[in-house]
Amino acid sequence: MGSFAITHVDVFDGSTLSRDQAVAVTDGTITGIGLDLELEPGLPTIEGADCTLLPGLIDSHVHVEGEVSLRQSLVFGVTTVLDMFCDYREARELRNLAGDPDRQVADLLTAGTLVTAPNGHGTEYGLTIPTISGPEDAESFVDARISEGSQFIKIVYDDGSAYGRPFPTIDEATMYAVIGAAHKRGKLAVVHALSLRFAMDALRCGADGLVHLFIDTPPTSEFNHLLRKSNAFVIPTLTVLESVCGTSGGAALLAESDFARHLPGLSVANLKAPFPTRRGAFPSYEVPRSTVPSLIDDGVPVLAGTDAPNPGTTYGASIHRELELLVDAGMTQTDALASATSIPAKTFRLDDRGRLGPGARADMLMVRGDPTKDIKATRKIVAVWRLGRSVDRDSFRKTE
């Protein structure tokens, strides 16, 4: 059903909530929203009383693994995922798949192959990838990634010390050169760094964003100054960081929702799985949790991301835990919702989504209750639409 209307529904448009609205969708695009919206005679109508309509959620940090990862994401209202590293050949196939409006999969943007040192983080997963050894290779390395289809550049600047797994990393000069090459080609450059020192280096080098918060040392005034000066964004990924730090947030999510009935058994098991502990690790979840308020105070764009499918997470479902954790860390419910809708859309230049308004894609999530008052209401999913097509949520688990 690409054309229909929803009536008597509260609408969170990506920034503000409006009560008792009507929403019209025509051929997969939102064509009108209003209290007294005039609807075409005979247009199919869905009753939205006691519900809130949201833009389809955006998970700003995942690693896709086949079509099932995009299908499962969509079942839980995540209509777009930002992939931070996968096989670029698989990403190309999945992007083509997502281009079909009738396929029930989330849309995909991808970094493709990440930028890492020989034997650095990202080389341990059994996928043979190119690596970079020095700044002199930055231009050609970035060109190669773009030719493969990378839509932004993901850089690993991390020696593993924060979580007790030492490995090589690129040096600061190489990171600086890669960021410069990405910017010269009009691409965002984002950095994985799990220690405060490395995060500060990334900001000094001009990174557009940090794709994790750090877990070793509380932020300093210098870090806050660098972040303000750089205008960079942050994807805290509290969901995976609480798992890294020993908290079973995935199990709590299952206990506090009906999500298990929509999840394949492997996804349930992954939500319950502990993150492997390592001798010499010294992570503290309180470090990223206590860093979020300073991001809010400084007006830093915060984007919701989960790092699925790491242990303790899974596609789609975990974004709802991430929203809860952001609120627990000090965000308002409204700002948390924006972190999974309008803010990532603006940050990654996705002008057609992340909002509800005329001209936007009809990527939508309807939930029971008011998530601007209780963030856990996002888990009470009534319906999901992608490009105006209703998502058959109940059939997903049957196909595992």
C-alpha positions in Angstrom: 0.0 0.0 0.0 2.0 3.0 -1.3 -0.8 5.5 -0.8 -2.9 5.8 2.4 -3.6 8.1 5.3 -3.1 7.8 9.1 -5.5 9.8 11.2 -5.7 10.9 14.8 -2.1 10.2 15.4 0.5 12.1 17.4 3.4 13.0 15.1 7.1 13.4 16.1 8.5 14.9 13.0 12.2 14.5 13.9 12.3 17.5 16.3 8.9 18.3 17.8 5.7 16.5 18.7 2.3 17.5 17.3 -1.0 16.0 18.7 -3.9 14.5 16.8 -2.6 14.8 13.3 -3.5 13.3 9.9 -0.7 12.1 7.6 -1.2 11.5 3.9 1.1 9.2 1.9 1.1 9.1 -1.9 3.2 6.5 -3.8 5.7 6.2 -1.0 6.1 9.9 -0.2 4.6 11.9 2.5 2.3 14.5 0.9 0.7 16.2 3.8 0.5 16.4 7.6 -2.0 18.5 9.6 -4.7 18.8 12.1 -7.4 19.4 9.5 -5.7 17.8 6.5 -8.1 17.3 3.7 -7.8 13.7 2.5 -8.7 12.3 -1.0 -12.0 10.5 -1.1 -11.6 6.8 -1.0 -8.0 6.9 0.3 -7.3 3.9 2.6 -7.1 5.1 6.2 -5.4 3.8 9.3 -6.5 4.8 12.8 -3.7 6.1 14.9 -5.4 7.0 18.1 -3.2 6.6 21.2 -0.2 6.2 19.0 2.9 8.2 17.9 4.2 8.3 14.4 8.0 8.7 14.1 10.4 8.9 11.1 11.9 5.5 10.5 14.9 5.1 12.8 18.5 5.4 11.7 21.1 3.2 13.3 24.3 5.2 12.8 26.8 2.3 13.5 26.3 -1.2 12.4 28.2 -3.9 10.4 25.9 -5.5 7.9 26.1 -9.3 7.4 23.8 -10.2 4.5 20.2 -9.5 3.6 19.0 -10.8 6.9 20.7 -7.9 8.8 18.7 -5.4 6.7 15.5 -7.3 7.1 15.8 -7.6 10.8 16.6 -4.0 11.2 13.5 -3.0 9.3 11.3 -5.3 11.5 12.2 -3.1 14.5 11.6 0.2 12.8 15.2 0.9 11.6 14.6 2.0 8.0 18.2 3.1 7.4 21.6 1.8 8.7 25.0 3.3 8.4 27.5 0.5 7.9 30.9 1.2 9.4 32.8 -1.7 7.7 31.9 -4.7 5.7 32.9 -6.5 2.5 32.4 -3.8 -0.2 31.2 -6.4 -2.7 28.5 -7.5 -0.3 27.6 -3.9 0.4 27.2 -3.2 -3.3 24.8 -6.1 -3.6 22.8 -5.0 -0.5 22.6 -1.4 -1.8 21.2 -2.7 -5.0 18.7 -4.8 -3.1 17.6 -1.9 -1.0 17.0 0.1 -4.2 14.0 -2.1 -4.8 11.0 -0.4 -3.0 9.2 -3.7 -2.8 12.0 -5.5 -0.9 11.5 -5.5 2.9 14.9 -4.4 3.9 16.4 -1.3 5.5 18.2 1.2 3.3 22.0 1.2 3.6 24.9 3.6 3.5 28.4 2.2 3.9 32.0 3.0 4.6 32.9 -0.3 2.9 36.5 -1.2 3.6 37.8 0.6 6.7 41.2 2.3 6.9 43.6 0.4 9.2 47.2 -0.6 9.7 48.7 -4.0 8.7 47.4 -6.5 11.3 45.3 -3.7 12.9 41.8 -3.8 14.1 39.5 -4.9 11.3 41.9 -7.5 9.9 41.0 -10.2 12.4 37.6 -11.2 11.0 38.8 -13.5 8.2 38.1 -10.9 5.4 41.2 -10.1 3.4 41.4 -6.3 3.2 44.0 -3.7 2.0 45.8 -1.8 4.8 47.8 1.4 4.9 51.3 1.9 6.2 52.0 5.6 5.8 50.7 9.1 4.8 52.2 8.8 1.3 49.5 6.2 0.5 46.5 8.2 1.7 45.4 9.7 -1.6 45.5 6.4 -3.5 44.0 4.5 -0.6 41.0 6.8 -0.3 40.5 6.8 -4.1 40.4 3.0 -4.1 37.8 3.0 -1.4 35.6 5.5 -3.2 35.9 3.5 -6.4 34.7 0.4 -4.5 31.6 2.4 -3.4 32.5 3.8 0.0 30.1 6.7 0.8 32.2 7.9 3.7 35.6 7.0 5.1 36.0 5.0 8.3 39.4 5.1 10.0 40.6 2.9 12.8 43.0 4.8 15.2 43.2 2.4 18.1 45.9 0.2 19.6 43.4 -2.0 21.6 44.9 -1.0 25.0 41.6 0.2 26.4 40.1 -3.3 26.2 43.2 -5.4 26.7 43.8 -6.6 23.1 46.9 -4.8 21.8 47.3 -4.5 18.0 49.0 -2.2 15.6 47.4 1.1 14.5 48.2 3.8 12.0 50.1 6.8 13.2 48.7 10.3 13.6 50.4 11.5 10.3 48.6 8.8 8.3 45.3 9.6 9.9 45.7 13.3 9.1 46.6 12.5 5.5 43.6 10.2 5.1 41.2 12.7 6.6 42.6 15.4 4.3 42.2 13.1 1.2 38.6 12.3 2.2 37.7 15.9 2.6 39.3 16.8 -0.7 37.0 14.3 -2.4 33.9 15.6 -0.5 33.6 12.6 1.8 33.1 12.6 5.6 35.9 11.0 7.6 35.0 9.3 10.8 37.3 7.7 13.4 37.1 4.6 15.7 39.0 5.4 18.9 38.3 3.9 22.3 40.8 5.9 24.4 40.6 9.6 25.3 44.1 10.3 23.9 43.4 8.7 20.6 40.0 10.5 20.3 41.7 13.9 20.9 44.3 13.1 18.2 41.4 12.4 15.8 39.8 15.7 16.5 43.1 17.6 16.1 43.4 15.9 12.7 40.1 17.1 11.5 37.8 14.1 11.9 34.2 14.8 11.2 33.0 12.4 13.8 33.9 9.9 16.5 32.0 6.6 16.0 32.4 5.5 19.6 33.0 7.2 22.9 36.1 6.2 24.8 36.1 3.9 27.8 39.4 4.5 29.6 39.5 8.0 31.0 36.9 10.7 31.7 36.9 13.6 29.3 39.1 16.6 30.1 38.4 20.3 29.5 40.9 20.1 26.5 38.8 17.3 24.9 35.6 19.4 25.3 37.4 22.4 23.8 38.6 20.3 20.8 35.2 18.9 20.3 33.5 22.3 20.3 36.2 23.8 18.0 36.1 20.9 15.5 32.3 20.9 15.1 32.5 17.1 15.1 29.7 14.7 15.9 29.7 11.7 18.2 28.1 8.3 17.9 28.4 7.1 21.6 27.4 3.4 20.9 26.5 3.0 24.6 24.8 -0.3 23.8 28.1 -2.0 22.8 30.2 -0.2 25.3 28.0 -1.4 28.2 28.5 -4.9 26.8 32.3 -4.3 26.6 32.3 -3.2 30.2 30.4 -6.2 31.5 26.7 -5.2 31.6 24.1 -7.4 29.9 21.9 -4.7 28.4 20.7 -7.1 25.7 19.2 -9.4 28.2 17.5 -6.5 29.9 16.0 -5.4 26.5 14.6 -8.9 26.0 13.1 -8.9 29.5 11.4 -5.5 29.1 9.9 -6.0 25.6 8.2 -8.5 23.4 11.1 -8.4 20.9 12.0 -12.1 21.4 9.0 -13.2 19.5 10.2 -11.4 16.4 13.9 -12.4 16.7 15.6 -15.5 15.3 17.2 -17.7 18.0 20.7 -16.6 17.0 19.8 -13.0 17.5 18.3 -13.7 20.9 21.5 -15.6 21.9 23.7 -12.7 20.7 21.7 -10.2 22.8 22.4 -12.4 25.8 26.0 -13.1 25.0 28.8 -11.5 27.1 31.5 -9.5 25.5 34.8 -11.4 25.7 36.8 -10.2 28.6 40.6 -9.8 28.2 43.4 -9.7 30.7 44.7 -6.1 31.1 41.5 -4.4 30.1 40.4 -1.4 32.1 37.1 -0.3 30.5 34.5 1.6 32.6 31.0 2.2 31.3 30.7 5.1 33.6 33.2 7.0 31.4 31.1 7.1 28.3 27.9 7.5 30.3 29.3 10.5 32.2 30.6 12.0 29.0 27.2 12.3 27.3 26.1 15.3 29.5 29.1 17.4 28.3 28.2 16.6 24.7 24.7 17.9 25.4 25.9 21.0 27.1 28.3 21.8 24.3 25.7 21.3 21.6 27.6 18.4 20.0 25.5 16.4 17.5 24.9 13.0 19.0 23.9 10.1 16.8 22.4 6.9 18.0 24.3 3.8 17.0 24.6 0.3 18.3 27.6 -1.4 16.7 25.5 -4.5 16.0 26.1 -7.4 15.8 28.7 -7.4 18.5 28.0 -9.5 21.6 25.2 -8.0 23.6 23.6 -6.4 20.5 21.5 -7.3 17.5 20.2 -5.5 14.4 17.2 -3.3 14.8 16.2 -4.2 18.3 19.3 -2.7 20.0 18.6 0.8 18.8 15.7 0.8 21.3 18.2 0.0 24.1 20.5 2.7 22.8 17.7 5.3 23.1 17.1 4.2 26.7 20.8 4.5 27.5 21.1 8.0 26.0 18.2 9.1 28.2 19.7 7.4 31.2 22.9 9.4 30.5 21.1 12.7 30.5 19.4 13.3 27.2 15.8 14.3 27.0 13.5 11.8 25.3 12.9 14.3 22.5 16.7 14.7 21.9 17.2 11.0 22.0 14.6 10.5 19.3 16.2 13.2 17.2 19.5 11.3 17.6 18.0 8.4 15.7 16.1 10.4 13.1 16.8 14.0 12.1 20.3 14.4 13.4 21.9 11.5 11.6 20.0 12.4 8.4 21.3 16.0 8.5 24.9 14.8 9.5 25.1 12.3 6.7 23.3 14.6 4.2 20.2 12.4 3.8 17.7 15.1 2.9 14.8 12.7 2.1 14.5 11.0 5.5 14.9 11.4 9.3 11.8 13.7 9.3 8.1 13.6 8.7 6.9 16.3 6.3 5.8 16.8 2.7 8.4 15.4 0.3 10.0 13.0 2.7 10.2 9.3 2.2 7.3 7.5 3.9 9.8 5.6 6.1 7.8 5.5 9.3 7.4 3.8 12.7 4.2 3.9 14.7 4.3 3.0 18.3 1.8 2.8 21.1 2.1 5.6 23.6 4.3 8.7 23.7 8.0 8.2 23.5 8.7 11.9 24.2 7.5 11.1 27.7 8.6 7.5 28.0 11.5 6.5 25.7 10.6 2.8 26.2 7.4 3.4 24.2 9.4 3.0 21.0 9.4 -0.7 21.8 5.6 -0.9 21.6 5.7 -1.2 17.8 2.4 -1.1 16.0 3.5 -0.8 12.4 6.5 0.0 10.2 6.5 1.3 6.7 9.3 1.7 4.2 8.6 3.9 1.2 5.0 3.6 2.1 5.0 -0.2 2.0 3.8 -1.9 5.2 6.4 -4.2 6.7 5.2 -7.8 7.5 6.9 -8.1 10.9 5.3 -11.4 11.9 6.7 -13.3 9.0 10.3 -12.5 9.7 11.1 -15.0 12.4 9.3 -17.8 10.4 11.9 -17.5 7.7 15.0 -18.1 10.0 
